[in-house]
């Protein structure tokens, strides 16, 4: 069978997405406190045969920029307000039939049992369509919200995450596939010999007892991750079945995918057990000029100062001590700048100014903006896909639900005609959509 492209829809349960202009855009209808807002998107992307709809998340209103939340709240930075995505997904279970449903949960501010129970429940209620995006959390506003004295160092957060996911998997495996009997006549609910207690004594967690939820339809939810650092990539290679990334061109994206696949093999896994999905933000018109006008109108609504607030939150460093015309190489060399923040800044380009980066982050948080007709966008996506730059794409909207409506109506048919995207769902679970097998049940260790 010809290799097939995978598609995910990207959302936040809030007023902005990668685009800080979403809530202001005249083509955005409804708002983030209304359940119909999300249902409309889910129905559209399911009609477009997307693999899954995914909600990113962060837990606190950031104050990394000048120690203030005023501008973020007044004008709508990315972290200004968000709903908890898991209840939103629970609502969408009843609004969809085949679409995968993913959400973020942090390994730093939750416990393995919290995450294992929540996603096992979602997987049961959706009949096997759940996905967990694993994050380690990054900034001090989240730390203070949960009253932690200090934020764990970068690599330690991943060390904790490794053990966290391992414990969650043990809990999902605590019920054997056939443990639940529901034999009414005999009065037998479950086979106790097939329910194995977890007894984990590790560096970060002490966990005893089985999960109180039977093994779910997928065995466990699909595991998603987006870390791009060296340690983050190694973590993803061990656990992730889909990795999100952002790259500006085919060579960079292809190099990233090749590195991920190499690391996956080093973990003893087959390379195709981890799908690499790169993010794009399409602006689609009846002509290229119309599409360009749509993009320009959208970008004009995105306030650059909000982009810098989001950047400061992502690198956990206050940029307010530098002028907007300061180049990133100067910020990176400043003794006040932490090493990790400096590396992330230089990755954007040493000669780029804070003003330019603020504009970029406000309009798309670095996600490449694709401009053209539906056929042109489909051609670009196919080029990336066939060049081995990715296994598919994360589609990020500029306005809602119109960005997804336009993509499904104008791009998907061209992808199908090119033979790189499905013409119908052939499975019912997210693992089936992604071509992944159910993980083997692990006996108690």
NUKOL-517681 format. One record per residue (C-alpha): residue in three letters; residue number from 0; x, y, z; chain. Coordinates in nm, 2 decimals. Example, Ala and Ser with C-alpha at 12.3 -4.5 7.8 and 13.67 -1.06 7.14 Angstrom:
2
('ALA',0,(1.23,-0.45,0.78),'A'),
('SER',1,(1.37,-0.11,0.71),'A'),
REM end
This chain:
445
('UNK',0,(0.00,0.00,0.00),'A'),
('UNK',1,(0.12,0.35,-0.08),'A'),
('UNK',2,(0.25,0.54,0.22),'A'),
('UNK',3,(-0.04,0.77,0.35),'A'),
('UNK',4,(-0.02,1.11,0.50),'A'),
('UNK',5,(-0.15,1.17,0.85),'A'),
('UNK',6,(-0.33,1.49,0.95),'A'),
('UNK',7,(-0.39,1.64,1.30),'A'),
('UNK',8,(-0.59,1.95,1.39),'A'),
('UNK',9,(-0.42,2.17,1.65),'A'),
('UNK',10,(-0.62,2.37,1.90),'A'),
('UNK',11,(-0.60,2.53,2.24),'A'),
('UNK',12,(-0.91,2.54,2.46),'A'),
('UNK',13,(-0.88,2.92,2.46),'A'),
('UNK',14,(-0.92,3.23,2.25),'A'),
('UNK',15,(-0.59,3.19,2.06),'A'),
('UNK',16,(-0.39,2.91,1.90),'A'),
('UNK',17,(-0.05,2.95,1.74),'A'),
('UNK',18,(-0.22,3.26,1.60),'A'),
('UNK',19,(-0.28,3.53,1.85),'A'),
('UNK',20,(-0.53,3.68,1.61),'A'),
('UNK',21,(-0.79,3.40,1.62),'A'),
('UNK',22,(-1.03,3.56,1.87),'A'),
('UNK',23,(-1.01,3.90,1.70),'A'),
('UNK',24,(-1.05,3.77,1.35),'A'),
('UNK',25,(-1.39,3.86,1.18),'A'),
('UNK',26,(-1.41,3.51,1.04),'A'),
('UNK',27,(-1.40,3.35,1.39),'A'),
('UNK',28,(-1.75,3.25,1.50),'A'),
('UNK',29,(-1.83,3.17,1.86),'A'),
('UNK',30,(-1.58,3.17,2.14),'A'),
('UNK',31,(-1.39,2.93,2.36),'A'),
('UNK',32,(-1.64,2.91,2.64),'A'),
('UNK',33,(-1.90,2.76,2.42),'A'),
('UNK',34,(-1.90,2.38,2.36),'A'),
('UNK',35,(-2.04,2.43,2.01),'A'),
('UNK',36,(-1.72,2.62,1.92),'A'),
('UNK',37,(-1.52,2.29,1.95),'A'),
('UNK',38,(-1.79,2.06,1.82),'A'),
('UNK',39,(-1.80,2.26,1.49),'A'),
('UNK',40,(-1.43,2.21,1.44),'A'),
('UNK',41,(-1.44,1.84,1.54),'A'),
('UNK',42,(-1.72,1.77,1.30),'A'),
('UNK',43,(-1.54,1.95,1.02),'A'),
('UNK',44,(-1.20,1.77,1.06),'A'),
('UNK',45,(-1.38,1.43,1.10),'A'),
('UNK',46,(-1.56,1.49,0.78),'A'),
('UNK',47,(-1.21,1.57,0.63),'A'),
('UNK',48,(-1.09,1.23,0.76),'A'),
('UNK',49,(-0.82,1.37,0.99),'A'),
('UNK',50,(-0.65,1.12,1.22),'A'),
('UNK',51,(-0.71,1.33,1.53),'A'),
('UNK',52,(-0.78,1.66,1.70),'A'),
('UNK',53,(-0.53,1.77,1.95),'A'),
('UNK',54,(-0.54,2.03,2.23),'A'),
('UNK',55,(-0.21,2.17,2.36),'A'),
('UNK',56,(-0.22,2.31,2.71),'A'),
('UNK',57,(-0.04,2.51,2.98),'A'),
('UNK',58,(-0.14,2.55,3.34),'A'),
('UNK',59,(-0.08,2.91,3.44),'A'),
('UNK',60,(-0.11,3.27,3.32),'A'),
('UNK',61,(0.25,3.37,3.24),'A'),
('UNK',62,(0.42,3.66,3.40),'A'),
('UNK',63,(0.77,3.61,3.26),'A'),
('UNK',64,(0.76,3.94,3.06),'A'),
('UNK',65,(0.84,4.22,3.31),'A'),
('UNK',66,(0.68,4.03,3.60),'A'),
('UNK',67,(0.33,4.14,3.49),'A'),
('UNK',68,(0.02,3.97,3.35),'A'),
('UNK',69,(-0.15,4.30,3.25),'A'),
('UNK',70,(-0.07,4.30,2.88),'A'),
('UNK',71,(-0.13,3.93,2.84),'A'),
('UNK',72,(-0.47,3.95,3.00),'A'),
('UNK',73,(-0.57,4.28,2.83),'A'),
('UNK',74,(-0.48,4.18,2.48),'A'),
('UNK',75,(-0.49,3.80,2.48),'A'),
('UNK',76,(-0.15,3.63,2.50),'A'),
('UNK',77,(-0.14,3.26,2.44),'A'),
('UNK',78,(-0.14,3.17,2.81),'A'),
('UNK',79,(-0.40,3.43,2.92),'A'),
('UNK',80,(-0.69,3.19,2.96),'A'),
('UNK',81,(-0.76,2.83,2.87),'A'),
('UNK',82,(-1.01,2.56,2.97),'A'),
('UNK',83,(-0.90,2.22,3.08),'A'),
('UNK',84,(-0.89,2.03,2.75),'A'),
('UNK',85,(-0.99,1.69,2.90),'A'),
('UNK',86,(-1.35,1.78,2.98),'A'),
('UNK',87,(-1.37,1.94,2.64),'A'),
('UNK',88,(-1.26,1.61,2.48),'A'),
('UNK',89,(-1.52,1.42,2.69),'A'),
('UNK',90,(-1.78,1.64,2.54),'A'),
('UNK',91,(-1.65,1.58,2.19),'A'),
('UNK',92,(-1.67,1.20,2.24),'A'),
('UNK',93,(-2.04,1.23,2.19),'A'),
('UNK',94,(-2.00,1.47,1.89),'A'),
('UNK',95,(-1.77,1.24,1.69),'A'),
('UNK',96,(-1.74,0.88,1.58),'A'),
('UNK',97,(-1.40,0.81,1.43),'A'),
('UNK',98,(-1.18,1.12,1.50),'A'),
('UNK',99,(-0.89,1.07,1.75),'A'),
('UNK',100,(-0.90,1.30,2.05),'A'),
('UNK',101,(-0.58,1.41,2.22),'A'),
('UNK',102,(-0.49,1.64,2.51),'A'),
('UNK',103,(-0.19,1.75,2.71),'A'),
('UNK',104,(-0.11,1.65,3.06),'A'),
('UNK',105,(0.20,1.74,3.25),'A'),
('UNK',106,(0.43,1.49,3.42),'A'),
('UNK',107,(0.55,1.76,3.66),'A'),
('UNK',108,(0.23,1.87,3.81),'A'),
('UNK',109,(0.02,1.55,3.81),'A'),
('UNK',110,(0.07,1.20,3.94),'A'),
('UNK',111,(0.08,0.89,3.72),'A'),
('UNK',112,(-0.25,0.76,3.86),'A'),
('UNK',113,(-0.43,1.09,3.77),'A'),
('UNK',114,(-0.32,1.06,3.41),'A'),
('UNK',115,(-0.37,0.69,3.38),'A'),
('UNK',116,(-0.73,0.71,3.51),'A'),
('UNK',117,(-0.83,1.01,3.30),'A'),
('UNK',118,(-0.70,0.88,2.97),'A'),
('UNK',119,(-0.82,0.52,3.03),'A'),
('UNK',120,(-1.16,0.67,3.08),'A'),
('UNK',121,(-1.14,0.87,2.77),'A'),
('UNK',122,(-1.02,0.57,2.57),'A'),
('UNK',123,(-1.32,0.36,2.69),'A'),
('UNK',124,(-1.58,0.63,2.63),'A'),
('UNK',125,(-1.44,0.71,2.28),'A'),
('UNK',126,(-1.41,0.34,2.20),'A'),
('UNK',127,(-1.03,0.37,2.14),'A'),
('UNK',128,(-0.96,0.72,2.02),'A'),
('UNK',129,(-0.76,0.88,2.30),'A'),
('UNK',130,(-0.42,1.03,2.29),'A'),
('UNK',131,(-0.20,1.18,2.56),'A'),
('UNK',132,(0.05,1.46,2.48),'A'),
('UNK',133,(0.33,1.43,2.73),'A'),
('UNK',134,(0.48,1.75,2.85),'A'),
('UNK',135,(0.72,1.83,3.14),'A'),
('UNK',136,(0.61,2.19,3.19),'A'),
('UNK',137,(0.86,2.47,3.17),'A'),
('UNK',138,(0.80,2.80,3.34),'A'),
('UNK',139,(0.79,2.96,3.68),'A'),
('UNK',140,(0.43,3.08,3.67),'A'),
('UNK',141,(0.33,2.71,3.66),'A'),
('UNK',142,(0.57,2.63,3.94),'A'),
('UNK',143,(0.42,2.90,4.17),'A'),
('UNK',144,(0.06,2.81,4.09),'A'),
('UNK',145,(0.14,2.46,4.24),'A'),
('UNK',146,(0.35,2.61,4.52),'A'),
('UNK',147,(0.67,2.44,4.42),'A'),
('UNK',148,(0.98,2.60,4.56),'A'),
('UNK',149,(1.18,2.56,4.25),'A'),
('UNK',150,(1.14,2.43,3.89),'A'),
('UNK',151,(1.32,2.11,3.82),'A'),
('UNK',152,(1.61,2.14,3.58),'A'),
('UNK',153,(1.55,2.05,3.22),'A'),
('UNK',154,(1.70,1.71,3.22),'A'),
('UNK',155,(1.56,1.62,3.56),'A'),
('UNK',156,(1.21,1.70,3.43),'A'),
('UNK',157,(1.27,1.44,3.16),'A'),
('UNK',158,(1.41,1.19,3.41),'A'),
('UNK',159,(1.09,1.23,3.62),'A'),
('UNK',160,(0.88,1.20,3.30),'A'),
('UNK',161,(1.05,0.87,3.20),'A'),
('UNK',162,(0.95,0.72,3.53),'A'),
('UNK',163,(0.61,0.88,3.52),'A'),
('UNK',164,(0.52,0.72,3.18),'A'),
('UNK',165,(0.66,0.39,3.29),'A'),
('UNK',166,(0.43,0.39,3.60),'A'),
('UNK',167,(0.13,0.50,3.39),'A'),
('UNK',168,(0.20,0.21,3.15),'A'),
('UNK',169,(0.22,-0.03,3.44),'A'),
('UNK',170,(-0.12,0.09,3.57),'A'),
('UNK',171,(-0.27,0.05,3.22),'A'),
('UNK',172,(-0.14,-0.30,3.21),'A'),
('UNK',173,(-0.26,-0.39,3.56),'A'),
('UNK',174,(-0.58,-0.54,3.41),'A'),
('UNK',175,(-0.52,-0.82,3.16),'A'),
('UNK',176,(-0.72,-0.79,2.84),'A'),
('UNK',177,(-0.97,-1.06,2.95),'A'),
('UNK',178,(-0.99,-0.97,3.31),'A'),
('UNK',179,(-1.33,-0.81,3.30),'A'),
('UNK',180,(-1.60,-1.08,3.28),'A'),
('UNK',181,(-1.94,-0.91,3.35),'A'),
('UNK',182,(-2.09,-1.26,3.39),'A'),
('UNK',183,(-2.44,-1.17,3.52),'A'),
('UNK',184,(-2.56,-1.53,3.55),'A'),
('UNK',185,(-2.26,-1.64,3.75),'A'),
('UNK',186,(-2.23,-1.31,3.94),'A'),
('UNK',187,(-1.86,-1.26,3.83),'A'),
('UNK',188,(-1.75,-0.91,3.76),'A'),
('UNK',189,(-1.38,-0.98,3.70),'A'),
('UNK',190,(-1.12,-1.24,3.73),'A'),
('UNK',191,(-0.90,-1.13,4.03),'A'),
('UNK',192,(-0.61,-1.35,3.91),'A'),
('UNK',193,(-0.60,-1.13,3.59),'A'),
('UNK',194,(-0.58,-0.80,3.78),'A'),
('UNK',195,(-0.22,-0.75,3.89),'A'),
('UNK',196,(-0.12,-0.50,4.15),'A'),
('UNK',197,(0.15,-0.25,4.07),'A'),
('UNK',198,(0.42,-0.23,4.33),'A'),
('UNK',199,(0.66,0.05,4.20),'A'),
('UNK',200,(0.93,0.19,4.42),'A'),
('UNK',201,(1.13,0.44,4.22),'A'),
('UNK',202,(1.33,0.76,4.25),'A'),
('UNK',203,(1.03,0.98,4.19),'A'),
('UNK',204,(0.72,0.77,4.26),'A'),
('UNK',205,(0.59,0.51,4.51),'A'),
('UNK',206,(0.28,0.35,4.36),'A'),
('UNK',207,(0.10,0.04,4.49),'A'),
('UNK',208,(-0.22,-0.12,4.36),'A'),
('UNK',209,(-0.39,-0.18,4.03),'A'),
('UNK',210,(-0.57,0.09,3.84),'A'),
('UNK',211,(-0.95,0.06,3.91),'A'),
('UNK',212,(-1.03,0.08,3.53),'A'),
('UNK',213,(-1.01,-0.23,3.30),'A'),
('UNK',214,(-0.77,-0.23,3.01),'A'),
('UNK',215,(-0.89,0.01,2.75),'A'),
('UNK',216,(-0.97,-0.05,2.38),'A'),
('UNK',217,(-0.62,0.06,2.26),'A'),
('UNK',218,(-0.44,-0.10,2.54),'A'),
('UNK',219,(-0.32,0.24,2.63),'A'),
('UNK',220,(-0.38,0.58,2.47),'A'),
('UNK',221,(-0.15,0.69,2.18),'A'),
('UNK',222,(0.15,0.87,2.33),'A'),
('UNK',223,(0.24,1.21,2.17),'A'),
('UNK',224,(0.54,1.43,2.25),'A'),
('UNK',225,(0.69,1.75,2.11),'A'),
('UNK',226,(1.03,1.79,2.28),'A'),
('UNK',227,(1.31,1.91,2.04),'A'),
('UNK',228,(1.61,1.92,2.27),'A'),
('UNK',229,(1.86,1.64,2.28),'A'),
('UNK',230,(1.71,1.50,2.60),'A'),
('UNK',231,(1.36,1.56,2.47),'A'),
('UNK',232,(1.43,1.37,2.15),'A'),
('UNK',233,(1.56,1.08,2.35),'A'),
('UNK',234,(1.25,1.08,2.57),'A'),
('UNK',235,(1.03,1.09,2.26),'A'),
('UNK',236,(1.23,0.81,2.09),'A'),
('UNK',237,(1.16,0.59,2.40),'A'),
('UNK',238,(0.79,0.66,2.44),'A'),
('UNK',239,(0.63,0.87,2.16),'A'),
('UNK',240,(0.41,0.72,1.89),'A'),
('UNK',241,(0.37,1.07,1.73),'A'),
('UNK',242,(0.60,1.37,1.76),'A'),
('UNK',243,(0.50,1.72,1.68),'A'),
('UNK',244,(0.76,1.96,1.53),'A'),
('UNK',245,(0.80,2.29,1.36),'A'),
('UNK',246,(1.04,2.35,1.07),'A'),
('UNK',247,(1.08,2.62,0.81),'A'),
('UNK',248,(1.19,2.41,0.52),'A'),
('UNK',249,(1.22,2.06,0.39),'A'),
('UNK',250,(1.60,2.00,0.47),'A'),
('UNK',251,(1.56,2.09,0.84),'A'),
('UNK',252,(1.24,1.89,0.87),'A'),
('UNK',253,(1.39,1.59,0.70),'A'),
('UNK',254,(1.70,1.60,0.92),'A'),
('UNK',255,(1.48,1.61,1.23),'A'),
('UNK',256,(1.28,1.31,1.11),'A'),
('UNK',257,(1.59,1.11,1.02),'A'),
('UNK',258,(1.73,1.18,1.37),'A'),
('UNK',259,(1.41,1.08,1.54),'A'),
('UNK',260,(1.39,0.76,1.34),'A'),
('UNK',261,(1.76,0.68,1.43),'A'),
('UNK',262,(1.69,0.73,1.80),'A'),
('UNK',263,(1.37,0.52,1.79),'A'),
('UNK',264,(1.57,0.23,1.64),'A'),
('UNK',265,(1.83,0.28,1.92),'A'),
('UNK',266,(1.55,0.22,2.16),'A'),
('UNK',267,(1.47,-0.11,2.00),'A'),
('UNK',268,(1.16,0.01,1.82),'A'),
('UNK',269,(1.08,0.00,1.45),'A'),
('UNK',270,(1.11,0.35,1.30),'A'),
('UNK',271,(0.75,0.36,1.17),'A'),
('UNK',272,(0.62,0.31,1.52),'A'),
('UNK',273,(0.68,0.69,1.57),'A'),
('UNK',274,(0.51,0.93,1.33),'A'),
('UNK',275,(0.67,1.28,1.28),'A'),
('UNK',276,(0.41,1.55,1.21),'A'),
('UNK',277,(0.52,1.90,1.13),'A'),
('UNK',278,(0.30,2.21,1.18),'A'),
('UNK',279,(0.17,2.44,0.91),'A'),
('UNK',280,(-0.08,2.73,0.90),'A'),
('UNK',281,(-0.26,2.74,0.56),'A'),
('UNK',282,(-0.42,3.05,0.41),'A'),
('UNK',283,(-0.63,2.93,0.12),'A'),
('UNK',284,(-0.79,3.14,-0.16),'A'),
('UNK',285,(-0.95,3.11,-0.50),'A'),
('UNK',286,(-0.62,3.26,-0.62),'A'),
('UNK',287,(-0.28,3.31,-0.47),'A'),
('UNK',288,(-0.35,3.68,-0.45),'A'),
('UNK',289,(-0.66,3.62,-0.25),'A'),
('UNK',290,(-0.48,3.38,-0.02),'A'),
('UNK',291,(-0.20,3.64,0.03),'A'),
('UNK',292,(-0.46,3.90,0.12),'A'),
('UNK',293,(-0.61,3.66,0.38),'A'),
('UNK',294,(-0.27,3.60,0.54),'A'),
('UNK',295,(-0.18,3.97,0.55),'A'),
('UNK',296,(-0.52,4.06,0.70),'A'),
('UNK',297,(-0.47,3.79,0.97),'A'),
('UNK',298,(-0.11,3.89,1.05),'A'),
('UNK',299,(-0.21,4.26,1.09),'A'),
('UNK',300,(-0.44,4.16,1.37),'A'),
('UNK',301,(-0.16,3.99,1.57),'A'),
('UNK',302,(0.00,4.22,1.82),'A'),
('UNK',303,(0.38,4.18,1.83),'A'),
('UNK',304,(0.40,4.25,2.21),'A'),
('UNK',305,(0.19,3.93,2.26),'A'),
('UNK',306,(0.44,3.73,2.06),'A'),
('UNK',307,(0.72,3.84,2.29),'A'),
('UNK',308,(0.51,3.75,2.60),'A'),
('UNK',309,(0.45,3.40,2.45),'A'),
('UNK',310,(0.82,3.37,2.37),'A'),
('UNK',311,(0.92,3.48,2.72),'A'),
('UNK',312,(0.69,3.22,2.87),'A'),
('UNK',313,(0.82,2.95,2.64),'A'),
('UNK',314,(1.19,3.01,2.73),'A'),
('UNK',315,(1.10,3.11,3.09),'A'),
('UNK',316,(1.31,3.43,3.07),'A'),
('UNK',317,(1.22,3.80,3.10),'A'),
('UNK',318,(1.30,3.98,2.78),'A'),
('UNK',319,(1.17,4.32,2.89),'A'),
('UNK',320,(1.52,4.44,2.97),'A'),
('UNK',321,(1.61,4.45,2.60),'A'),
('UNK',322,(1.50,4.70,2.34),'A'),
('UNK',323,(1.29,4.57,2.05),'A'),
('UNK',324,(1.57,4.63,1.80),'A'),
('UNK',325,(1.82,4.41,2.00),'A'),
('UNK',326,(1.94,4.12,1.79),'A'),
('UNK',327,(1.90,3.77,1.93),'A'),
('UNK',328,(2.28,3.71,1.93),'A'),
('UNK',329,(2.31,4.00,2.17),'A'),
('UNK',330,(2.04,3.87,2.40),'A'),
('UNK',331,(2.20,3.52,2.39),'A'),
('UNK',332,(2.54,3.66,2.49),'A'),
('UNK',333,(2.40,3.87,2.78),'A'),
('UNK',334,(2.52,3.72,3.12),'A'),
('UNK',335,(2.16,3.75,3.24),'A'),
('UNK',336,(2.03,3.50,2.98),'A'),
('UNK',337,(2.02,3.14,3.09),'A'),
('UNK',338,(2.20,2.89,2.86),'A'),
('UNK',339,(1.88,2.70,2.77),'A'),
('UNK',340,(1.71,3.03,2.68),'A'),
('UNK',341,(2.01,3.14,2.47),'A'),
('UNK',342,(2.01,2.82,2.27),'A'),
('UNK',343,(1.64,2.85,2.19),'A'),
('UNK',344,(1.68,3.22,2.09),'A'),
('UNK',345,(1.98,3.15,1.86),'A'),
('UNK',346,(1.78,2.87,1.69),'A'),
('UNK',347,(1.55,3.15,1.56),'A'),
('UNK',348,(1.84,3.32,1.38),'A'),
('UNK',349,(2.13,3.52,1.54),'A'),
('UNK',350,(2.05,3.84,1.33),'A'),
('UNK',351,(1.68,3.84,1.40),'A'),
('UNK',352,(1.56,4.13,1.63),'A'),
('UNK',353,(1.32,4.09,1.92),'A'),
('UNK',354,(1.07,4.30,1.72),'A'),
('UNK',355,(1.09,4.06,1.42),'A'),
('UNK',356,(1.06,3.76,1.64),'A'),
('UNK',357,(0.77,3.91,1.83),'A'),
('UNK',358,(0.58,3.96,1.50),'A'),
('UNK',359,(0.66,3.60,1.40),'A'),
('UNK',360,(0.54,3.46,1.74),'A'),
('UNK',361,(0.23,3.67,1.74),'A'),
('UNK',362,(0.12,3.56,1.40),'A'),
('UNK',363,(0.21,3.19,1.41),'A'),
('UNK',364,(0.46,3.10,1.70),'A'),
('UNK',365,(0.71,3.01,1.41),'A'),
('UNK',366,(0.46,2.78,1.24),'A'),
('UNK',367,(0.52,2.82,0.86),'A'),
('UNK',368,(0.23,3.00,0.69),'A'),
('UNK',369,(0.14,2.84,0.36),'A'),
('UNK',370,(-0.03,3.07,0.11),'A'),
('UNK',371,(-0.21,2.96,-0.21),'A'),
('UNK',372,(-0.50,2.79,-0.37),'A'),
('UNK',373,(-0.62,2.45,-0.24),'A'),
('UNK',374,(-0.43,2.28,-0.52),'A'),
('UNK',375,(-0.11,2.48,-0.44),'A'),
('UNK',376,(-0.12,2.39,-0.07),'A'),
('UNK',377,(-0.18,2.03,-0.15),'A'),
('UNK',378,(0.12,2.03,-0.38),'A'),
('UNK',379,(0.34,2.18,-0.11),'A'),
('UNK',380,(0.23,1.93,0.15),'A'),
('UNK',381,(0.29,1.64,-0.09),'A'),
('UNK',382,(0.64,1.77,-0.17),'A'),
('UNK',383,(0.73,1.78,0.20),'A'),
('UNK',384,(0.57,1.43,0.26),'A'),
('UNK',385,(0.73,1.26,-0.04),'A'),
('UNK',386,(1.07,1.42,0.04),'A'),
('UNK',387,(1.07,1.23,0.37),'A'),
('UNK',388,(1.04,1.56,0.57),'A'),
('UNK',389,(0.75,1.42,0.78),'A'),
('UNK',390,(0.48,1.15,0.81),'A'),
('UNK',391,(0.21,1.41,0.80),'A'),
('UNK',392,(0.10,1.76,0.92),'A'),
('UNK',393,(-0.04,1.94,1.22),'A'),
('UNK',394,(-0.29,2.20,1.08),'A'),
('UNK',395,(-0.30,2.52,1.28),'A'),
('UNK',396,(-0.58,2.77,1.22),'A'),
('UNK',397,(-0.58,3.14,1.17),'A'),
('UNK',398,(-0.95,3.17,1.24),'A'),
('UNK',399,(-1.22,2.92,1.35),'A'),
('UNK',400,(-1.38,2.72,1.22),'A'),
('UNK',401,(-1.32,2.87,0.87),'A'),
('UNK',402,(-0.95,2.76,0.85),'A'),
('UNK',403,(-1.05,2.40,0.88),'A'),
('UNK',404,(-1.36,2.43,0.66),'A'),
('UNK',405,(-1.14,2.57,0.38),'A'),
('UNK',406,(-0.87,2.30,0.43),'A'),
('UNK',407,(-1.12,2.02,0.42),'A'),
('UNK',408,(-1.31,2.16,0.12),'A'),
('UNK',409,(-1.01,2.28,-0.09),'A'),
('UNK',410,(-0.70,2.09,0.01),'A'),
('UNK',411,(-0.81,1.74,0.11),'A'),
('UNK',412,(-0.97,1.65,-0.23),'A'),
('UNK',413,(-0.64,1.74,-0.40),'A'),
('UNK',414,(-0.44,1.52,-0.15),'A'),
('UNK',415,(-0.68,1.23,-0.22),'A'),
('UNK',416,(-0.65,1.27,-0.60),'A'),
('UNK',417,(-0.27,1.26,-0.56),'A'),
('UNK',418,(-0.31,0.93,-0.37),'A'),
('UNK',419,(-0.14,1.04,-0.05),'A'),
('UNK',420,(-0.44,1.07,0.18),'A'),
('UNK',421,(-0.72,0.83,0.26),'A'),
('UNK',422,(-1.06,0.85,0.09),'A'),
('UNK',423,(-1.23,0.69,0.39),'A'),
('UNK',424,(-1.16,0.58,0.75),'A'),
('UNK',425,(-1.06,0.21,0.74),'A'),
('UNK',426,(-1.04,0.16,1.11),'A'),
('UNK',427,(-1.22,0.29,1.42),'A'),
('UNK',428,(-0.94,0.35,1.67),'A'),
('UNK',429,(-0.67,0.62,1.66),'A'),
('UNK',430,(-0.40,0.35,1.65),'A'),
('UNK',431,(-0.56,0.21,1.34),'A'),
('UNK',432,(-0.57,0.55,1.18),'A'),
('UNK',433,(-0.20,0.59,1.25),'A'),
('UNK',434,(-0.10,0.24,1.14),'A'),
('UNK',435,(0.01,0.15,1.50),'A'),
('UNK',436,(-0.05,-0.18,1.67),'A'),
('UNK',437,(-0.18,-0.22,2.02),'A'),
('UNK',438,(0.11,-0.25,2.27),'A'),
('UNK',439,(0.16,-0.59,2.42),'A'),
('UNK',440,(0.02,-0.64,2.77),'A'),
('UNK',441,(0.31,-0.64,3.02),'A'),
('UNK',442,(0.28,-0.88,3.30),'A'),
('UNK',443,(0.37,-0.76,3.65),'A'),
('UNK',444,(0.74,-0.71,3.69),'A'),
REM end
